[in-house]
Amino acid sequence: MASLSSNYNLIATGGEFIDSMDPTTIIESVPAPSLYESERNFRRIEDENDGRTFSVADINQIGEFTKNGKYSQNVVTIPKFDLSTITVLPEDSEYNSDGLNFILSIKDGETSIPKLYATKKYYDSLVSNYTNKKPFRVNLDTHERSIVVIDIAPLKKQIAELREDELSINLNREGTDGKIEISRNVFEYANYTKDANNTLTANPTYEISDLVKYISWVVNKPSGDYNKQLLYAGMIGDWTGEIEETPNEDEPSNVVTTDTPPIIYPPVGRVGISDEEQVFVSGILYVWNLTLNKWQTESERDDWDLDNNVNTGSGNQSGNTGSGNPVLDAAALAIISRLEAAETTARNFYNQKKSELDSLGTFSPRRLVLGPQVFAANLALETAKAALKAAKQLYGLL
């Protein structure tokens, strides 16, 4: 089988390329291994010891697509890979978040055999692309550089080290058995047993499905409701062993009342990050008022702005926000500063990606990846520039 790069050269010298899979032939026999096939399952990490290579996936070629151009000599063959090594997750809301739109590789040490996972929605999209003879995205997503790898070996080691610390500390000063037994830590179950001396011994087992659910939560878009953006400890861990003690005279009382304590900075429960920060709570939009140091509903903030003559651009050319309020002026300068930093970050990222793209050969397959990235980076830069310009005009700085 000809390499992908040589086929691109063939297209370039032979005439026009037709972006259609017809006529297309799917060859089910496995061709001789190619460099493209042998490298796509392995990842290289460079370090002070000249680097190391480890397996990321076990997705091998089972055939190829043949794509013809306008002229008979214009032929390109695209590998077709076996997706059967991917474990499809159950159709469960805990798994199928919109954020889990990639292949997840779980390893237990660098030398272990990787286990691949994907949501049903994402897996079905890969199969659909192959069925409709659109292999490019599938081949990109199944390449090692697109696969997210989680090595649980360091996690297991860290949990074991934490367990030693937990069991070596007696949290009950009035007794001899004051240890807290953490029976589950995300995906690790301790399965403690006790001997005649009440010494705890862990017999850990690992539930990968719990880890995948946690990863799904991490990569999913946060809820608009602030109260739903936190993951409570009881959802990813179990523990026993808390023993009530009598506090010392200089310590707070452990008496629990039934009165609900007041919420600090209601209804969000924290201070705002910046003036006019917006947070949804129970479907209602709240806006942070830096001057009043409190959260307000959107209508309350609008009324406050009107009552205090907060001017965001009524022709004032003095170089401030127009209100004469030093707090508001400082807030305006803070907004301008953040937008300038965002514009600088976007510009640096665009220049980096553009430089990478310019360094590639004309027919390098890497252009299929970097081209869209450069386009997106340029769009982000233009958006940042427009936002900065609009803000400066709004505050009379232009």
Buried (B, 14 or more C-beta within 10 A) or exposed (E): BEEBEEBBEBBEEBBEBBEEBEEEEBBEEEBEEBEBBEEBBEBEEEEEEEEEEBBBBBBBBBBBBBBBBEEEEBBBBBBBBBBEBBBBBEEEEBBBBEBBEBBBBBBBEBEBEBBBBBBBBBBEBBEEBBEEBEBEBBBEBBBBEBBBBBBBEEBBEEBEEEBEEBBEEEBBEEEEEBBBBBBBBBBBBBEBEEEEEEEBEBEBEBEBBBBBBBBBBEBEEEEEEBEEEEEEEEEBEEBEBEEEBEEEEEEEEEEEEEEEEEEEBEBBEEEBEEBEBEBBBEEEBBBBBBEEEBBBEEEBBEEBBEEEEBBBEEEBEEEBBBBEBEEBBBBBBEBBEEBBEBBEEBBEBBEEBBEBBEEBEEBBBEBEBBEEBBEEBBEBBEEBBEBBBEBBEBBBBE
